[in-house]
Amino acid sequence: MRHKVAGRKLGRSSAHRKALFRNLVTDLLNHERITTTEAKAKEIRGLAERMITLGKEGGLSSRRQALSFILDKRITDKVFTELAPRYAERPGGYTRIIKLGPRLGDGAPMVQLEMVE
């Protein structure tokens, strides 16, 4: 039984899954829009929003926590200098999922995950 077991496994080991999430969040914060499967988008949405919340807090501890998850220091700087002030008045909900339809190869439901304006 899977009582109180949260999150999707996505057919990967835990290390592979963590690396996937770090890569997807880094790309989302860099490009502000990515296309991926619906399951992956729903998993990384909370992680990306947590990084922006760390940027809004703005302290040294928050910056170190963000650096430990985001792969590129330049993108961490972008979160703290560009994205955090943009969402300063917004209490959450920094991302949006737009459904695109099934992928041609295997029919997986595809979505576009983007940062709201």
C-alpha positions in Angstrom: 0.0 0.0 0.0 1.2 3.5 -0.8 -0.4 5.4 2.0 1.0 8.9 2.4 3.7 8.4 -0.3 3.8 11.6 -2.3 5.2 12.3 -5.7 5.6 10.4 -9.0 8.4 7.9 -9.7 8.5 8.5 -13.4 10.2 5.2 -14.0 13.5 6.4 -12.7 15.8 5.9 -9.7 15.7 8.5 -7.0 19.1 10.0 -8.1 18.0 10.1 -11.8 14.7 11.7 -10.8 16.4 14.4 -8.6 18.8 15.2 -11.5 15.8 15.4 -13.9 14.0 17.8 -11.6 17.0 20.0 -11.1 17.6 20.2 -14.9 13.9 21.0 -15.6 13.7 23.7 -12.9 17.0 25.3 -14.1 15.7 25.4 -17.7 12.3 26.8 -16.6 13.9 29.6 -14.6 16.3 30.3 -17.5 13.9 30.3 -20.5 10.7 31.0 -18.5 8.9 28.5 -20.7 9.4 24.8 -21.3 7.5 22.0 -23.0 7.4 18.7 -21.2 5.0 15.9 -20.2 2.1 16.7 -17.9 3.4 14.4 -15.1 6.9 16.1 -15.1 5.4 19.6 -15.2 3.2 18.9 -12.2 6.1 17.6 -10.2 8.5 20.5 -10.9 5.9 23.2 -10.6 6.2 23.3 -6.8 10.0 23.1 -6.9 10.3 26.1 -9.2 7.9 28.1 -7.1 9.9 27.3 -4.0 13.0 28.7 -5.7 11.2 32.0 -6.5 10.0 32.1 -2.9 13.6 31.7 -1.8 14.5 34.6 -4.1 11.8 36.8 -2.5 13.2 36.0 1.0 16.6 37.3 -0.3 18.9 36.4 2.6 22.3 34.6 2.4 20.8 31.3 3.7 18.0 31.5 1.0 20.7 32.1 -1.7 22.7 29.1 -0.5 19.6 26.9 -0.5 18.8 28.0 -4.1 22.4 27.4 -5.2 22.3 23.9 -3.8 19.4 23.0 -6.1 19.8 25.3 -9.2 22.6 24.1 -11.4 23.9 27.4 -12.7 25.0 30.4 -10.5 24.0 32.8 -13.3 20.4 31.5 -13.1 20.3 31.8 -9.3 21.4 35.4 -9.7 18.5 35.9 -12.2 16.1 34.5 -9.7 17.2 36.9 -7.0 17.6 40.0 -9.1 14.9 39.7 -11.9 12.2 37.1 -10.9 11.9 37.9 -7.2 11.2 41.6 -7.7 8.7 40.7 -10.5 6.7 38.6 -8.2 7.2 40.6 -5.0 3.5 41.5 -4.7 2.2 38.0 -5.7 1.6 35.5 -2.9 2.3 32.4 -5.0 1.2 30.8 -8.2 4.1 31.9 -10.3 3.7 29.2 -13.0 1.0 28.1 -15.4 0.4 24.8 -17.2 -1.1 24.9 -20.7 -2.1 21.6 -22.2 -0.9 21.0 -25.8 -2.2 17.5 -26.6 -0.6 14.1 -27.0 2.9 13.6 -28.2 3.1 12.0 -31.7 5.5 9.2 -30.8 3.9 7.6 -27.8 0.8 9.7 -27.0 2.1 11.1 -23.8 0.1 14.2 -22.7 2.3 17.2 -23.4 2.0 20.6 -21.7 3.8 24.0 -21.7 4.9 25.1 -18.3 5.6 28.9 -18.2 6.1 31.7 -15.7 3.1 34.0 -15.4 3.6 37.7 -16.2 
